[in-house]
Amino acid sequence: MSWKDCKKSGKIFYTILTYNKTVSEIINKIKDDLDKVNKRVKDSFKRKIINERLYPIVKLLESSYKGHQILNCIILAGNELHKFELTKDELHICKKWNLKDFFITYDDKFKIGYLKNLLSEEKINLIFELNNENLKIIEMDNLKSRIISKNKIENQANFIELCNSQKPKMIHGSGSFIKKIKKSNDNIHLKKLGNNEIIDIINKFEIESSQNILKMEVLDQITNPSFEDKFLFGKKEVGNGILDYTIKKLYITPSLWRQLKKNTPSEYLNFQVLEVDKLESGDIGDKFISEYLGIIALKYY
């Protein structure tokens, strides 16, 4: 079993990610948390559950490892205790992105979705940040970021050449140079933006782009005679099309796509996918959800 399969929920389920730390360091951190809980948490029932979750971790580590050993793992402590060694790829991502070396949190379920996003590089964006002629090239997603290089821009032609080769998702910053090049690129923001602002702008741009593709490829073609019987609507029709391998492209909301991937063998998912979401009431994504239940498929024939 993988940590990704731990989908159970309950009262105070702990999620821990740690790497490059000794067993002794991890034990001390957990004992410190237990000490704070026992001193500060007045709710005796909650205090009891937290102790039942954390103390077995201490016992496991003390009985199974020597204090100087380095642990790179995910620990999930709920009604049962699970420990998973990080794979080489997962550990590489932790080090590459300089992630926090000891992450601990609890909720009514394990933070599996959070860990999947944290340990993934599928949605990395390349960002240019300018301060006058000084350029930082940054990689980031909604959970992590890192500076991959710092450069001095010589002139506008040099910068345009760099943009054409690197293709940044966004350019932002301050100074006279960025004002000069604003006219040459619509995706330039004349102020330094925070990570959350950058992600929000990118998400909005991507949602608008997917909505426009849906309109052009599907909504504007539904009454086109040449597309008669080419579209499938609703979960039942689309589901049958998937099983019959007749689907060329699927247009679907992110939540339905997650459900479909979870419940459908991967060999059936051999088609293009466009995730379409809504930004506001009445937009194309909202119409897609309200009128078409968030799922349409284009058939091969």
N, C-alpha and C positions, 0 to 999 in steps of 0.2 A: 504494500500500500504506500502511496505517496502522500505527502502533506497536503497536496492539492485535493485529495479525496476526503479530507476531514471536514464534512459539511454539517456536523451535528451542532445543536444549539442548546443552551441551558443557562443556568445561573452562574455568572462570573466565570467565563471561559478565558483562560490566559493564552496569549500568543507571544512567544519570545523568539527573536532572531539574534544570534550572536556569532561573531567570528573573530579570529585572532586574539582571543582572550583565554587565559588559563582557567582551569577548573576552579582553582581557589578564588580567582577574581569573580567568576560567575556566582559561586556559592556566597561570597561576601555581599554581592549586590542583592541577591535574593533574601539573604538574612537581614540586610538593612531594611528592605521593603517590609519584611515580616515584622521587624521591630517597630517600624513606624505605624504599621497597621494595628498592632497590639496596644500601642500607646495612644493612638489618636482616634481610631474608629470606635464610636460609642455603640453602634448597632452590633449586639453580640452575635446575631445570626449571620450578618455579613462578615464579621470578623472570623467566625468559625469556618465559613466556606472558603475565605481567602487562605486561611491556614491549611485547610484540606487540599487546596490546589497547589500551594507553593512548597509546603514542607516535603511532600513526596519527591519533588524535584531535587531538593537538597540531599535527601536520602539516596536517591538514585546516583547522583554525581559523586557523593562521598564513598559509596560502596563499589562503584564501577570504574573509577578513574583515579589517577594520582593527581595531586594538586597542581603540579607543573605542566600537565598535559594541556595542549591547545585544543579547544573545541570550536568547530565551525558547524553550527546546527540550527535547526528550528525545533522548538519545544512547544507542544500544544497540551495544555493542562486543563482538562474539563472533568467530566465524570470518569474519564480514563486518561492516563498519561502516555503521550507519544513523543518520541524523539527521532528526528530525521537528520542525517548527515547532509550537509550542503553538497550538491554536485560540484564538479570542477567549474562548470559554466556559472552556476549560482555564486560560488565563491569569487570567481573572476569578476563578476558584475559588482559584488560588494566592494572589492578592492579598487576596481577601476573608477567607480563613482564615489569612493570614500564614504560609504554609507555609515551610519551610526553603528558602532561595533557591539552595542548591547541595546536592543530595542525590546521593550516589554509593555504590554497593554492588556486590558481585559474588556470584555463586552458580553453580550448574551449569545455570541457565537464567535468562533475563531475568525481572525482577520485574513481569511484565505484570499479574498479578492485584492486586498491591499498588498499582500505579499506577492501575488502574481504580477501586479503592476510594477511593484518595486523591483522585482528580479527579472523584469522583461526590458528589452530594448526595441520592441516593435513599434513604439510610437514616439521615437526620438525626433526632435525638431532641431534644425540648425539655425542659430540666431547670430546676427551681427550686432554688436554693441559699439557705438562710436562715441568717443570723447575727443572732439576736434579731429586730429588726424590719427589718433590712437584707436586701433581696432581690437576688440576682443571677439574671438570666434568661440561660441558657446554651444554645447549640446544640452538639451533639456527635454524633460517631459513634465507631467503634472506632479511628480514626486521627487525628482532629482535633477541636478544640473552640474555641469563641470566646464571649466575653461579649457579648451583644447589648444589654443594658441593666442599669442598677442603679436600684433603687427603694426607697423607704421605705414600709413597710406601716403604714397608719393604724390599722386595727382588723381584727378577724376577718372581718367582713362584706366589707370591702374586699378582703381576701385571697381569700375564697371567690369573689367576683365575678371577680377576676383569673384564678383557676384555671378557672372555667367558660368564660371567654372564650379563654384561651390553651391550655387542656387539656395541661398538662405530662405527660410520660411518667413522671416521678418527681419527688418533693420530698424533699430531705434537708438536714441542717444541725443547728445547735445553738441553745440559748437557751430562755428561758421561753416565747416566743411559739409556737414550733413544737410544744412540749409541749401547749399549750392547744388547738391545732387538730388534733392527732393523731387525736382521736376522730371528726373529720368526714371523714377521708380515709384509706383503708387503704394508700395508696401513699406513705406518709410514713415516712422513716427518721430516727430521732432521733440522728443523728451525721453529721458531714461525711464523705462518701465520696470516694474517689479515682476518677478516670475509669475505670480498669479494673474497679473494683468496680461502678460504675454500669452499665457495658456488660454485665457478667456477670449482674447482676440483671435487666436488661431482656431479655437473650437468654433467660434461664430463663423469664421470664414469657411471652414470645412463643412459645416452644416449647410450654409447657404449654397456652397458649391454642389453638394449632393442633392439638395432640393432642386436646383436648376437642372441637373442631369436627369432627375426623375421626371421633371416637367417635360423636358425635351424628348427623352427616350420613351416615356410611357404616357403621361397624362395628355400630351398633345397628339398622341398617336392612337388613342383608344377608338376614336371614331373614323380613323383612316382605313378605308377598305382593304388596303394592302396588308394591314395588320389584323385582319379579321381572324379570330380563333388563335391568335398568337400569344395571348395573355391568359394567365391563370390567376384567379382571385380567391383570397381566403385561405385559411389553414388547410381545409380538406382538399381543395383542388391542388394547391401547391404541394401538399404532402404526397398526394398520388403522383404528381409530376416528378417529385424527387425520387420516389421509389421506382418510377419507370425510366429514369435517366433521360427525361425529355427537356430538362430545364437548361437554358443557355445562360441566363442571368437572373439573379434574385434581388429584388428591392425590398428591404425589410428594416424595421426599427431595431435599434441596438438591443433592447430587452428581448424581443422575439428571437433575434439572431443568437443571443446567448442561450436561450431555452432550446433552440433547434440544435445547436452544436452539442449541447449536453445530452440530448435525447436521441440523436441520430448517429449511426455508425459513420465514421469519417469517409468510408469509400463511396457513400452516396452524395457527399458534398463536393462534387466535382464540377462546379459552375462558378461563374463570376458573382460577386456579392457587392452590392452597394447599400451601406447602412444609411438610413434616412431618419432624421430626428426633427423635432419642431423647436423653433426658437421662441415663438410667441403665438398667441391665439390668432387664428385666421390665416396663418402662413401656409406654404405648400406642405410642410411637414405635418401641420395640424390637420389639414384636409386629408392627407394620406392616412392618418390614423383614424379620423372620424368617419370617413367615407369608404375607405378600403381596408380598414382594420390593421393597417400597418404592414401589409404583405401582398406583393404582386410578383409574379414570375413571368419572364419572357421565354417562350419555348423555342427550340431549334427550328421547328416547322409547324 
